Structures are given as C-alpha cells and as structure tokens.
Amino acid sequence: MKHFSMKPFHLIRLLWVYTIAVSLNLFASDVKYLEPIGTVHVTFENGTRFTGIPLVNSAVARGTVTSISTSTLTVGSPANVGGLLSPNRAYYVEFVDGPTATYVGDRFDIDVTATRANANNTLVVATTPRNTLASLPPTVALAGYSFVVRAHVTIGQIFGIKDHEIMHGSTSPTTADRLQFFNPSSQAWETYFFLKNSSGSIVQWTKTGGGSTNRDNEIIAPGAGFSVVRNATSPVTIHIAGKARTNGFAQPLVAGNNLIAQPWPIAASPLQRQMTTANGMTGSTSPTTADKILKNNSDVFATYYLLRNSLGSIEQWTLSGGGSTDRSNDLLFGETSSVIISKIYDDMNYLVPYIYP
C-alpha cells in the first residue's frame, strides 16, 4: 500500500524569515522582499504518490515593466538585472500585478546569458515550453505591470544531490527512487532516477534513456505535477521551505492529459479554481465527452467529470460511478498533491484565481 503524509503548512510574513530559510538550506534567504514564507514537510513511504511543489524561490529582482521589444522587457529597476542572475541557474519572470488582470500570473523563462551580457535594465526572454504565452505582449498591453524574477526550483534542490543525499540511489531505475513527469506536448512520461554506483563516486539524478548526463539541475516547472516512486522500504521526509505567491496563476491546459499541482500550499475545489463551462471547461452527460479530473488514490484513479445537461440547468463535478452527488466543492486539489486534468479542447488561457487573504 502507498502512503503519503504532510504536516501542517506554516505561513509567516515577517517573523523568523531569515532563520527558517537558512536553517533548511533549500531556498535563497533573500529577506529584502516581505513575501509570505512557509515550510512544508512531506513523507514518502514505499510506493508511488502524485505530488507537486507549492512554494517558490525568493525573488532576486522585482520592479515594473516600462516597454517591450520582440523578446526584451525593459524595466524601471533594477538598473542591472543581469548582475543579479547566476550563470549556473535557470530563472523566470512572473507578472504579479498590473493595470488590468489580463497578464497577471503569466510567466516567461529568461535567457540568462543574454540578460547578463546586456548588464542593464532589460530582461531577455527565452522560448521554452514553460512560457505561458507564445510571445511577449506589446508595450501598450504590458507597460505598468509589476514583475518578480525567481530561480526555477530543481530536482536536486528538493530531492538531494551527491553532497546532500536524500533519496535512495542505485544503478538501476527499477530499484532506485524515481521521479516521473508527464509531458503534455508528447503525452508521454519522462522518468528520472537517483543513480548511485557501488563506490559512491557517482551520485546524481539521471534521465532514463538520456545517457549519463547529470540532471540535478533539471527544472520542476511552476505548477507541474509529478509522481515520486519510493523504492526503499523506509520512509523519507522532504522538507521544503520557500515563498508563497500571492497572485493568480496561469496554467495552460492542452487537449489531452495535463498533470498539474497547486501553485500555492492551500487545497482547492473545482469551483474555487473556476472550473466551469463559463470559464472554458467542457461539460457533458457522459465522462467520455466531458473534461475530467483524475485523482490517484492508492494506485487507482478516481475519475471526476463535469456533468452538464443539454439545458445547462445541471452543471456540477461528479464522481464517475459515484451517483449524482455534487463534488464541485470537494477539495480535489491538495496542498502538495497533483492530479490529471483531462481536457477535450485546448485551454491555453486558463488561470487559477488567487482567492486567499
């Protein structure tokens, strides 16, 4: 049987910010910005569990957008954004507030090399699958938006590296602890395992079928879900410390399956996430033609679908095989769990609203 446990989430705005961040040594301890900070403790026992990372790294920069060119954001400050970026880390920019809500929660990866080379008040964005928009909006649309720049969370940061082993390592993915990510573009799984040879001279995260490349710095995309396969018989507890975002979150959904997690450490229901036909979801009287939420329970997926009759007088999330009970207010999206959202059509503009104090 598979098990998962989580101690209560602790959220702190000002008190002991520096102490917590440094003592856990997981996230940058930049205390200039008074963002909410918290800790999550997750215990994985032998077996598989779907999970996610609800916290983010500290902001290394923040400011306001002044103008846009094809792939460059010009900002009011800092005067040298590139000087705040490490050449060995991956970063993204997230819009957290603005004159309108249109682009709040959208994100772009940063071209670190180009931004550092510019050494001025510009951010050069990169083209990656993690971007939530196909291209930067024009100046007239984005000027005045507030932004933050954060380092991406990585596999090694959360699940350990050679100098800080957390998970069980082995030379075989069948006996090592594994992380399994779902690629929405290819609709296929991508597996990483904790490779460790008998002498202990090689200890690293490695991609199955990806050669011997060290994948410690592989990015865990914001809002991405994944599964953790614990092959060791003893449980392991992961301590995650970081900041909690306080803005809406863009979470594009493709037609097909999307393995997603909560963007903050608070559970939510389908209604709280505005998963309605008025907000881009597809309802039907049949699970086969409706959008679905697949929630893993002890290796069995419970399927919820958006039930909607032809008149629209009934619209609710319903458990397949569970009668007519309305599940729209059930907390199907856990603080540190992940679920599959199976979409009939693309919904690249889906936004998870921030509804918390």
Secondary structure, DSSP 8 states (H G I E B T S, - for coil): ---EEE---EEESSTTHHHHHHHHTSS----SS---EEEEEEEE-SEEEEEE---B--EEEEEEEEEE-SSEEEESS-S-SGGGS-TTS-EEEEEEE-SSSTTTT-EEEB-HHHHHHH-SSEEEB---TT-SSSS---HHHHTT-EEEEEE--BHHHHHEETTEE-S--BSSTTTS-EEEEEETTTTEEEEEEEEE-TTSS-EEEEETTSTT---TT-B--TTBEEEEEE-SSS-EEEEEEEE---S-EE--B-SEEEEEE-SSSS-B-TTTTT-SGGGT---BSSGGGS-EEEEEETTEEEEEEEEE-TTSS-EEEEETTSTT---TTS--B-SSBEEEEEESS-BTT-EE-----
